[in-house]
C-alpha cells in the first residue's frame, strides 16, 4: 500500500540495530493543526491561556493509501482510519529525533490477549 508523508520532516523507520527499513521525504505542504489562544488570567505572573485547535487540511481518503501525520493532526481527525503516526522515536546523543521504529494506526482499537477491546 502506498504511504504519503504529510509531515514537515523526513520520516525514517529503523530496526533495532538502527538500520534504515524505509524513509519518506518531507511534504512540501505539511498537514498542520493551528491553535488559537485566548487569555484567561495570570497564575503567579504567568499568562494562563485557553486554546482552541483547528482541523488540518488533509487530502481526501484514497482507497489503499496511508498518510503519515503528526500525533496532533491525528488527534484532530479521529474519524480518519488512514492516518499513521511515527512511534517509538529514536534520538541522537543531543536528543534530536533521527527516526522511529514503527508507525501507529491511532484509529485501531487496542485489544487484550483474549481479543477484548481495552481502548477506543
N, C-alpha and C positions, 0 to 999 in steps of 0.2 A: 504494500500500500504506500502511495506517495506521502511524504511528510514535508510540510512547508513551515519554515521558521518565521514567525511573526514577531520576534523579539529584536532588540537593537544590538544584540551580541551574537557572535558565533556560538552555536551550541555544539559542544563536543562531548560525546559519550565515550567513556573509557572503561576498561575492565579493571579487575583488582590489581593488576600489575602496571596500571596506567598506560596500557596500550590503547590507541585510538580504535574504537569499534566503528564509529560513524561521526560525521561532522556536517553541519548545515550552516551556510553563510547567514550573516545578519540580514534582516529585512530592510530595504530602503525606505519602507513606510511601516514602521512597527506599530502594533496594536497597543494603545495606551489607555489607561483609565485616568481621568483628570479628577482633581479634588478641588472643591470649592469650600473655603474655610470661612467661618463666621465667628467673630469674637464673642465669648460668653462673659468672662470676668478674669480677674487675676488670682493666682494662687501663689502666695509668698513672692509677689512681684513678677511672676512669670505668667504671660498671657495663656489663658485656657480657651481653646477653640473647639467649636463643633465642626465636623467635616462631613460633607456630602460628596459621594463619589459618583461619577458618571459611568455610563456603559462605554465600552470600547467600540470602535468602528472595526467590525470583523467582516471578512468575506462570508458570503452565504455558504452554508454547509454544502459539500460536494461528496457524493457517494464514493466511499473508498479513500478519502483524503483526510489526513490528520493535520492539525495545526498546532505548532509549539507556541505557547504563550507564557507570560509570567503568571505566578500564582494569583496576583491581584486581578489580572484580566480574567483568569479562570473563575475566580470567586464572584466577579461581577456578572458572569454568564452561566449560572447553574443549570440553565435549560439546555446547554450545548453538550453533546456527547462525543464531540470530535476534537476536544482541546486537551493537549498534553502539556505537562509542566515538568521542567528539569528537576530531578530529585537526587538525593544522596550526593550533594555537591562536593567537589574536590577542590581544595585550596592549595596555593603555594605557600612558601615559608612566610610571606608577608600577609597572608590571609586573603589574597585575591583569588576569586573563583577562576579556575582554569578548565573546568569540565564538570561532568556529572556521571554517575554510574547507571542511572536509569531515567526513564520518563514515567510520569504518573498520569493515569487517566482519572482525573478527580471526580468525574461523574459516575465512576464504577462503584457499586456498593461493596463494602468490605464485609467479608463473611468469616465466621469462625471455622474450625476444623470439621464441624458437623454440617457446615453449609448454612448455618443460621446467620442472617443479616445482623451485624452489630453496629454499623454506621450507615448513615443516609436514611 
